[in-house]
């Protein structure tokens, strides 16, 4: 674990994303829970991370994996209780780990008491003003042509004829962030969890709470690009920054340097940097590496742009290669042995960059995207709303393999809510523990070396062949061979020294294809 005891610990932290439903099952019901997280804290501490980020565990019908929240101040019984949460946080803090929790401010569940009150109260009521209810502009038609991220119209009609907006599933009505009740409610929610000791928040759809006045039509129906960079009247509207300027003083009022990171899919690095100005949030995910091809030129372009624009606002870069919404990078980079080699190389490069890095559960095991889940087990709302044409995100949410044997490979005693591939027994934490060259031991070694040679705020690019990226950062010199031809390190000039860690074998000073090495 890096030294995160001082101020602004989040500037250099390695933060591990836990998707609780799929991490570890502590009570044997087939679903991951907070007890499972608590039981695995020694594993996480040994891995060498600095903080845990928990995806939603709040009371929810789980129509969207917990991102449809019915009660923002309680734990869903399937995940445990508030007492379980408090015990997990206490154990994490005792192990030197901080805890970040998801907050979902764009929408609630349709089971939220406010939405139930809105439906009961009828058109024109104060209760409906907390959401975005509208009348048809053309008889029988939705108020505009916006489409849901999960396919289909972004509007659902209720019995009295009005429509409500939901950028996601119809069970996730969007809040009206122009309403003072909504703004006050979320300030109180922040304080509720800060009072329970959380160290920060990951803000879901941080770019989506404010919509352009009048909800202007697009002109032609199109699917909302949640994971894209197209400017639209429902994403990255300037009014979101007024909200974060009211959140920052709340975070600053608590001891321990609490923080917030934005999930903000925006059209440019310049727009993303606006979220991390000094009076707003602390971090904003850079998803550009997550979207980039495994190529030296693509990586160089992303890295240069991120470091340059963040320097203008004094914010750290924030890197990510996989998460709960995107295919795992082993599979994105080709799957099989080649995909795993590229994924390991990319991860080691990412961990050498200045700023903070986010690791998605299971990437330290080299897990792949599960592409062959049976149709009948798919749970993502995208699958149903697309009419079975978009398989959704379940492939990156398959429960983790902890053991090499057993019904659910150690996930729990009651099976797992999604089936695991049989070959994952060879990728389990048990199978890789202590095995030289395993992906788990690579991550452990990299995080130890990162702690000892903590990256600085800037890098210096070193000369190299076209398919090679080489840079120095602090006392680390990082070299990645993106090409298919081995490269002699002597060709790179000033790279004499000891190999601290490598993503693949390096023999006689030759760096193989799809390999990263750190030299100290």
ZAMARGU-4260 file (C-alpha; in steps of 0.2 Angstrom, whole numbers, plus 5000, padded with zeros to 4 digits):
<rodrens>
0) 5000/5000/5000 | 5007/5017/4996 | 5009/5031/5009 | 4991/5038/5009 | 4992/5044/5027
5) 4995/5062/5022 | 4985/5075/5014 | 4978/5073/4997 | 4981/5054/4998 | 4970/5052/4982
10) 4983/5060/4971 | 4993/5044/4970 | 4982/5031/4976 | 4978/5014/4969 | 4959/5011/4971
15) 4951/4994/4969 | 4934/4993/4963 | 4923/4980/4972 | 4906/4975/4963 | 4899/4968/4979
20) 4886/4956/4970 | 4900/4947/4962 | 4915/4949/4974 | 4913/4936/4988 | 4897/4928/4996
25) 4898/4928/5015 | 4881/4920/5019 | 4880/4907/5005 | 4865/4913/4996 | 4874/4915/4979
30) 4875/4934/4979 | 4890/4943/4985 | 4888/4954/5001 | 4897/4965/5013 | 4902/4951/5024
35) 4911/4943/5009 | 4920/4960/5007 | 4925/4961/5025 | 4931/4943/5024 | 4943/4947/5010
40) 4951/4963/5017 | 4967/4954/5021 | 4968/4949/5003 | 4965/4967/4997 | 4978/4973/5010
45) 4991/4961/5004 | 4988/4965/4986 | 4995/4982/4990 | 4980/4994/4986 | 4976/5010/4995
50) 4957/5011/4995 | 4942/5001/4991 | 4928/5008/4980 | 4911/4999/4983 | 4898/4999/4969
55) 4880/5001/4976 | 4875/4990/4990 | 4859/5001/4995 | 4841/4995/4996 | 4836/4991/4978
60) 4825/4980/4968 | 4842/4976/4958 | 4834/4980/4941 | 4850/4988/4936 | 4862/4979/4947
65) 4860/4991/4962 | 4861/5007/4952 | 4842/5008/4955 | 4842/5014/4973 | 4826/5014/4983
70) 4834/5020/4999 | 4850/5030/4999 | 4853/5028/5017 | 4852/5009/5020 | 4859/4993/5015
75) 4849/4980/5004 | 4846/4965/5015 | 4854/4954/5001 | 4870/4963/5005 | 4869/4964/5024
80) 4865/4978/5036 | 4871/4995/5041 | 4880/4986/5055 | 4889/4975/5042 | 4894/4990/5033
85) 4901/4998/5049 | 4911/4983/5053 | 4918/4982/5035 | 4923/5000/5036 | 4931/4997/5053
90) 4941/4982/5047 | 4947/4991/5031 | 4953/5006/5041 | 4962/4995/5053 | 4971/4987/5038
95) 4976/5004/5032 | 4963/5004/5018 | 4951/5019/5014 | 4933/5016/5008 | 4924/5025/4994
100) 4906/5022/4990 | 4896/5024/4975 | 4883/5038/4975 | 4869/5038/4962 | 4862/5056/4960
105) 4855/5056/4942 | 4840/5045/4946 | 4832/5034/4959 | 4823/5017/4958 | 4804/5018/4954
110) 4802/5010/4971 | 4809/5025/4980 | 4796/5033/4991 | 4797/5050/4982 | 4793/5042/4966
115) 4778/5032/4973 | 4772/5049/4981 | 4774/5057/4964 | 4763/5044/4955 | 4750/5045/4968
120) 4749/5064/4969 | 4746/5066/4950 | 4750/5080/4937 | 4754/5097/4944 | 4758/5091/4961
125) 4774/5097/4971 | 4779/5078/4972 | 4780/5077/4954 | 4792/5092/4953 | 4806/5081/4961
130) 4806/5071/4945 | 4805/5076/4926 | 4787/5073/4922 | 4780/5081/4906 | 4765/5081/4895
135) 4764/5075/4877 | 4768/5089/4864 | 4760/5078/4851 | 4745/5068/4857 | 4750/5051/4862
140) 4769/5054/4859 | 4783/5056/4871 | 4788/5074/4875 | 4804/5073/4864 | 4814/5060/4855
145) 4827/5056/4868 | 4832/5037/4869 | 4837/5027/4884 | 4855/5021/4886 | 4848/5004/4888
150) 4838/5006/4871 | 4820/5011/4868 | 4812/5028/4872 | 4819/5038/4887 | 4801/5041/4892
155) 4787/5031/4900 | 4769/5035/4901 | 4759/5033/4917 | 4741/5030/4919 | 4736/5049/4920
160) 4744/5052/4903 | 4760/5061/4909 | 4777/5054/4904 | 4793/5053/4915 | 4811/5054/4909
165) 4823/5040/4912 | 4840/5040/4904 | 4842/5022/4909 | 4829/5009/4913 | 4811/5013/4915
170) 4813/5008/4934 | 4826/5022/4935 | 4817/5039/4934 | 4828/5054/4933 | 4828/5067/4947
175) 4824/5086/4943 | 4840/5094/4949 | 4832/5111/4948 | 4822/5107/4963 | 4828/5112/4980
180) 4822/5096/4988 | 4833/5085/4977 | 4849/5096/4981 | 4846/5096/4999 | 4842/5078/5000
185) 4859/5073/4992 | 4869/5085/5003 | 4861/5076/5018 | 4865/5059/5010 | 4883/5064/5008
190) 4884/5068/5026 | 4875/5052/5032 | 4889/5041/5024 | 4903/5053/5029 | 4897/5052/5047
195) 4899/5033/5045 | 4917/5035/5040 | 4918/5034/5022 | 4933/5042/5014 | 4925/5047/4998
200) 4912/5045/4984 | 4912/5039/4966 | 4898/5049/4957 | 4888/5039/4945 | 4883/5048/4929
205) 4892/5063/4936 | 4889/5072/4919 | 4870/5068/4918 | 4860/5077/4932 | 4857/5093/4923
210) 4847/5094/4907 | 4846/5109/4895 | 4832/5120/4898 | 4816/5115/4889 | 4823/5097/4886
215) 4826/5101/4867 | 4824/5087/4855 | 4839/5079/4846 | 4830/5081/4829 | 4831/5062/4826
220) 4830/5047/4838 | 4846/5040/4843 | 4853/5029/4857 | 4860/5039/4871 | 4879/5037/4871
225) 4883/5034/4889 | 4900/5027/4886 | 4904/5040/4872 | 4909/5058/4869 | 4895/5065/4859
230) 4888/5082/4866 | 4870/5081/4870 | 4857/5091/4880 | 4856/5078/4893 | 4875/5075/4897
235) 4888/5087/4902 | 4877/5103/4904 | 4886/5117/4913 | 4874/5117/4927 | 4882/5101/4935
240) 4896/5112/4941 | 4885/5122/4952 | 4880/5106/4961 | 4898/5101/4964 | 4902/5118/4971
245) 4890/5114/4984 | 4896/5097/4988 | 4915/5102/4989 | 4912/5112/5006 | 4903/5097/5013
250) 4918/5085/5009 | 4930/5098/5015 | 4921/5100/5032 | 4926/5082/5037 | 4943/5077/5043
255) 4954/5065/5034 | 4954/5072/5017 | 4938/5065/5010 | 4937/5065/4991 | 4925/5062/4976
260) 4928/5055/4959 | 4917/5059/4944 | 4911/5046/4931 | 4910/5059/4918 | 4909/5054/4899
265) 4913/5070/4890 | 4918/5076/4873 | 4936/5081/4877 | 4949/5082/4890 | 4946/5100/4892
270) 4928/5097/4897 | 4933/5083/4909 | 4945/5095/4918 | 4931/5106/4922 | 4925/5094/4935
275) 4941/5094/4944 | 4944/5113/4947 | 4949/5118/4964 | 4931/5121/4971 | 4923/5105/4963
280) 4928/5087/4963 | 4945/5079/4966 | 4946/5067/4952 | 4937/5062/4936 | 4940/5046/4927
285) 4950/5046/4911 | 4942/5033/4901 | 4952/5036/4886 | 4964/5022/4889 | 4949/5011/4892
290) 4944/5015/4874 | 4961/5015/4866 | 4968/5002/4855 | 4983/4993/4861 | 4995/5004/4851
295) 5010/5015/4856 | 5003/5030/4846 | 4986/5029/4854 | 4993/5027/4872 | 5005/5042/4869
300) 4991/5053/4863 | 4980/5049/4878 | 4994/5051/4891 | 5000/5067/4884 | 4983/5075/4883
305) 4978/5070/4900 | 4994/5076/4909 | 4993/5092/4900 | 4975/5097/4903 | 4975/5091/4921
310) 4991/5102/4925 | 4981/5117/4920 | 4969/5114/4935 | 4981/5106/4947 | 4972/5090/4947
315) 4979/5072/4946 | 4977/5061/4932 | 4965/5046/4935 | 4968/5030/4925 | 4957/5015/4922
320) 4958/5000/4910 | 4942/4990/4915 | 4927/4992/4926 | 4909/4985/4929 | 4902/4993/4913
325) 4915/4988/4900 | 4922/4972/4893 | 4938/4967/4903 | 4954/4972/4894 | 4960/4955/4892
330) 4946/4952/4880 | 4947/4969/4872 | 4965/4966/4868 | 4962/4949/4859 | 4958/4937/4872
335) 4968/4921/4875 | 4987/4921/4878 | 4990/4937/4867 | 4975/4946/4876 | 4982/4942/4893
340) 5000/4947/4888 | 4994/4964/4882 | 4982/4967/4897 | 4997/4963/4909 | 5008/4975/4899
345) 4995/4989/4899 | 4992/4987/4918 | 5010/4988/4922 | 5012/5004/4911 | 4996/5012/4919
350) 5003/5009/4936 | 5019/5018/4931 | 5010/5034/4926 | 5008/5049/4937 | 4992/5051/4947
355) 4979/5038/4953 | 4975/5021/4946 | 4959/5011/4947 | 4959/4992/4947 | 4943/4982/4944
360) 4940/4967/4954 | 4948/4951/4945 | 4959/4960/4933 | 4973/4956/4945 | 4969/4938/4941
365) 4969/4941/4922 | 4951/4937/4921 | 4943/4938/4903 | 4926/4944/4898 | 4913/4929/4899
370) 4905/4930/4881 | 4895/4914/4882 | 4883/4916/4896 | 4867/4907/4893 | 4853/4919/4887
375) 4842/4914/4902 | 4854/4920/4915 | 4857/4937/4908 | 4852/4950/4920 | 4857/4967/4913
380) 4842/4978/4908 | 4851/4981/4891 | 4847/4963/4886 | 4828/4965/4888 | 4826/4983/4882
385) 4836/4979/4866 | 4825/4964/4862 | 4840/4952/4865 | 4852/4961/4853 | 4863/4968/4866
390) 4870/4956/4878 | 4874/4970/4891 | 4887/4970/4904 | 4885/4954/4913 | 4901/4947/4905
395) 4912/4958/4916 | 4902/4955/4932 | 4903/4936/4933 | 4908/4931/4952 | 4926/4930/4956
400) 4935/4913/4957 | 4944/4912/4974 | 4947/4893/4975 | 4953/4880/4962 | 4939/4868/4966
405) 4921/4869/4972 | 4904/4873/4965 | 4907/4892/4964 | 4926/4891/4965 | 4926/4898/4982
410) 4914/4913/4979 | 4902/4906/4992 | 4894/4890/4998 | 4878/4893/4989 | 4883/4894/4970
415) 4885/4910/4961 | 4871/4921/4953 | 4880/4920/4936 | 4890/4904/4931 | 4909/4904/4930
420) 4919/4897/4916 | 4927/4880/4922 | 4944/4886/4916 | 4943/4900/4929 | 4949/4887/4942
425) 4967/4890/4934 | 4965/4908/4937 | 4958/4908/4954 | 4967/4918/4968 | 4972/4901/4976
430) 4979/4894/4960 | 4990/4910/4957 | 4995/4914/4975 | 5014/4913/4977 | 5016/4907/4959
435) 5030/4916/4951 | 5025/4925/4935 | 5006/4924/4939 | 4996/4939/4935 | 4991/4940/4954
440) 5010/4940/4959 | 5013/4953/4945 | 5001/4965/4952 | 5008/4962/4970 | 5025/4965/4964
445) 5020/4981/4954 | 5011/4989/4968 | 5026/4985/4980 | 5038/4993/4967 | 5026/5008/4965
450) 5026/5011/4984 | 5045/5011/4984 | 5047/5021/4969 | 5032/5032/4970 | 5028/5040/4953
455) 5030/5059/4952 | 5019/5072/4945 | 5027/5072/4927 | 5035/5060/4915 | 5050/5062/4903
460) 5048/5053/4887 | 5063/5043/4881 | 5067/5039/4863 | 5063/5022/4856 | 5056/5013/4840
465) 5039/5017/4834 | 5030/5002/4843 | 5039/5006/4859 | 5034/5018/4873 | 5048/5023/4886
470) 5047/5036/4899 | 5054/5040/4916 | 5044/5044/4931 | 5052/5047/4948 | 5065/5033/4949
475) 5056/5021/4938 | 5059/5020/4919 | 5045/5011/4911 | 5046/5003/4893 | 5032/4995/4884
480) 5034/4985/4868 | 5017/4987/4859 | 5024/4978/4843 | 5025/4960/4838 | 5044/4960/4836
485) 5056/4959/4851 | 5067/4974/4855 | 5084/4975/4863 | 5084/4986/4878 | 5101/4992/4872
490) 5093/5000/4857 | 5084/5012/4869 | 5100/5020/4875 | 5100/5025/4893 | 5090/5010/4901
495) 5104/5002/4910 | 5099/4996/4928 | 5090/4983/4937 | 5073/4976/4932 | 5061/4980/4946
500) 5046/4971/4938 | 5041/4965/4921 | 5024/4959/4913 | 5033/4945/4904 | 5050/4936/4904
505) 5065/4947/4899 | 5080/4937/4894 | 5097/4944/4889 | 5091/4962/4888 | 5078/4958/4875
510) 5060/4965/4878 | 5047/4953/4870 | 5032/4958/4861 | 5017/4964/4871 | 5028/4967/4887
515) 5031/4981/4899 | 5046/4982/4910 | 5051/4994/4925 | 5069/4998/4927 | 5076/5006/4942
</rodrens>
